[in-house]
Amino acid sequence: MKFELTSDIHMDIQRERGWKWEPKAELLLVAGDVCNSHRQWGSCLKEIAAKYQQVAVCFGNHDFYSTWRLTVTQEDAIAHM
């Protein structure tokens, strides 16, 4: 199985720029910073995950340590995926 490794994709910003995600493998490993916005985090990850057989995510500073962590836990974010 081939895998693709990426980080700091900030999908909310990429969406605004019209960037298209093109998979190059079956498995994606995201090493943090899926999105800057807690309101869009789940939809950003779902959009990416729909293109792969499997996706593994490690929370980055923009995913977890931003100000939204005061209202949303990691468990809450995962539950809304």
Beta strands, then each sheet from edge to edge (+ up, - down):
strand 1: 3-6
strand 2: 27-31
strand 3: 54-58
sheet 1: 1+ 2+ 3+
end
